[in-house]
Amino acid sequence: MTLPSQLEQTVPVQLHQAQGRLVLAAPMPGLEPQDIAVSTHGDRVTIRGEYRGSRHDQPETVISEWTMGPYHREVSLPQPVSGGLTNATYGNGVLVLAMPTLEPGVQEDAIEFRLEADTGTRGQRVGHTGSEIEPTLPMERGPQSERPVAGR
C-alpha cells in the first residue's frame, strides 16, 4: 500500500506567546534545513517545505505511509511580527520560529527567507544556541546519590 506522492501536507502548529515575541513550532520531518522557506507579512506567517521523496516508488517497497513533504501552512498571528528579526531553528524534524512582535501601528515589509545548514550539521539541531550540557556524576547530586544500591 502506498500513499500518493507529493500531496501537499498541512503542517500542525503550536503557537506560544512569550515576552515580546511569538514562538511557533511545526513538525516537518524528513527535510534538510535548506528545504524550508518562511515568509512573514504583518500578522501572517507562511512556512513551506519541499518534497524530499519517500522512496516508495522503489519496487522492493511493500508499504510506505511515511512521507517527507511537501509541507505548507499559513498561520494568522494575534499581532504583527518582525520577519527581519525572526530566529528560525530546525532540529529533530521540528521547525521553531521565534518572532519578535511589533508595536501597534508599526508596519514591516514582507520578508521571505530559507533556512541554511552549517556544514557538518547533518543529524544535528541547526541554529540552536544555548549552554553546553555536561553529564552529572552521582557524587554531584548530593544526598540522593547516597541511596543504597542493590547487590552491594
C-alpha positions as CSV (number, residue, x, y, z in Angstrom):
1,M,0.0,0.0,0.0
2,T,1.4,3.4,-0.9
3,L,0.1,6.9,-0.5
4,P,0.2,9.3,-3.4
5,S,3.4,11.2,-3.6
6,Q,3.7,14.9,-3.5
7,L,0.3,15.7,-1.9
8,E,0.9,19.0,-0.1
9,Q,0.5,18.3,3.7
10,T,-0.9,20.8,6.1
11,V,1.5,21.3,9.0
12,P,0.1,21.3,12.5
13,V,1.5,24.1,14.7
14,Q,1.8,25.2,18.3
15,L,1.9,28.9,18.9
16,H,3.1,30.3,22.2
17,Q,3.3,33.9,23.4
18,A,6.4,34.8,25.3
19,Q,7.9,38.1,26.5
20,G,7.9,40.3,23.4
21,R,7.7,37.5,20.9
22,L,5.6,34.7,19.4
23,V,7.1,31.3,19.2
24,L,5.7,28.8,16.6
25,A,6.7,25.2,16.4
26,A,5.8,22.9,13.5
27,P,6.8,19.3,12.8
28,M,8.3,18.9,9.3
29,P,10.2,15.6,9.4
30,G,12.5,14.3,6.8
31,L,13.7,17.7,5.4
32,E,17.1,19.4,5.3
33,P,17.1,23.0,6.6
34,Q,17.7,24.3,3.0
35,D,14.3,22.7,2.0
36,I,12.4,25.1,4.3
37,A,11.2,28.6,3.4
38,V,9.5,31.0,5.8
39,S,7.7,34.3,4.9
40,T,6.1,36.8,7.2
41,H,3.9,39.8,6.4
42,G,2.3,41.7,9.3
43,D,0.2,39.2,11.3
44,R,0.7,36.3,8.9
45,V,3.5,33.7,8.7
46,T,3.8,31.1,5.9
47,I,6.0,28.0,6.1
48,R,6.8,25.7,3.2
49,G,8.9,22.6,2.9
50,E,9.9,21.0,-0.3
51,Y,9.3,17.3,-1.2
52,R,12.3,15.1,-0.3
53,G,11.0,11.8,-1.5
54,S,9.9,8.7,0.4
55,R,11.4,6.1,-1.8
56,H,8.0,4.4,-2.1
57,D,8.5,4.2,-5.9
58,Q,11.1,1.5,-5.5
59,P,9.8,-2.0,-6.4
60,E,11.1,-3.6,-3.2
61,T,8.9,-1.3,-1.0
62,V,5.8,-3.1,0.2
63,I,4.2,-0.5,2.4
64,S,5.1,3.2,2.5
65,E,3.0,5.6,4.6
66,W,5.8,7.9,5.6
67,T,6.1,11.0,3.6
68,M,8.6,13.8,3.7
69,G,6.8,16.9,2.3
70,P,5.9,18.9,0.6
71,Y,4.6,20.9,3.6
72,H,2.7,24.2,3.6
73,R,1.0,26.2,6.3
74,E,-0.2,29.8,6.6
75,V,-1.0,31.0,10.1
76,S,-2.8,34.2,11.3
77,L,-1.0,35.5,14.3
78,P,-2.6,37.5,17.1
79,Q,-0.4,40.5,16.3
80,P,2.2,41.6,13.7
81,V,5.7,40.3,13.9
82,S,9.2,41.3,12.6
83,G,10.2,38.9,9.9
84,G,13.6,40.5,9.6
85,L,14.4,39.7,13.3
86,T,12.8,36.3,13.3
87,N,15.0,33.5,14.6
88,A,14.4,30.1,12.9
89,T,15.8,26.8,14.1
90,Y,15.2,23.3,12.7
91,G,16.2,20.2,14.6
92,N,14.8,16.7,15.1
93,G,12.3,17.3,12.3
94,V,10.7,20.4,14.1
95,L,10.9,24.0,12.8
96,V,10.8,26.6,15.6
97,L,10.3,30.3,14.8
98,A,10.9,33.0,17.5
99,M,9.2,36.1,16.0
100,P,9.6,39.4,17.8
101,T,6.2,41.2,18.0
102,L,5.8,44.7,16.6
103,E,4.3,47.7,18.4
104,P,0.7,48.5,17.4
105,G,0.6,50.6,14.2
106,V,4.2,49.6,13.1
107,Q,4.3,48.0,9.7
108,E,7.1,46.0,8.1
109,D,7.6,44.9,4.5
110,A,7.0,41.2,3.7
111,I,10.1,39.1,4.3
112,E,10.9,35.7,2.9
113,F,13.9,33.5,3.8
114,R,15.3,30.0,3.6
115,L,17.0,28.1,6.3
116,E,20.6,27.4,5.8
117,A,22.6,24.5,7.3
118,D,26.1,24.9,8.6
119,T,28.5,22.4,7.2
120,G,28.8,19.3,9.3
121,T,25.3,19.5,10.9
122,R,23.6,16.5,9.3
123,G,21.5,14.9,12.0
124,Q,22.1,17.7,14.5
125,R,20.0,20.6,15.6
126,V,20.5,23.6,13.3
127,G,20.6,27.1,14.7
128,H,20.4,26.2,18.4
129,T,22.4,28.4,20.7
130,G,22.5,27.6,24.4
131,S,24.6,26.4,27.2
132,E,26.5,23.2,26.9
133,I,25.1,20.2,28.7
134,E,27.5,18.4,30.9
135,P,27.0,15.0,32.5
136,T,26.3,15.0,36.2
137,L,28.2,12.5,38.3
138,P,26.3,10.7,41.1
139,M,28.5,12.4,43.8
140,E,27.5,15.9,42.4
141,R,23.8,15.2,43.1
142,G,24.0,15.5,46.8
143,P,22.1,13.3,49.3
144,Q,20.2,11.4,46.6
145,S,23.4,9.7,45.5
146,E,23.8,8.1,48.9
147,R,21.0,5.7,48.4
148,P,22.0,2.0,48.9
149,V,22.5,0.1,45.6
150,A,21.1,-3.5,45.4
151,G,23.8,-6.1,45.4
152,R,26.4,-4.2,47.4
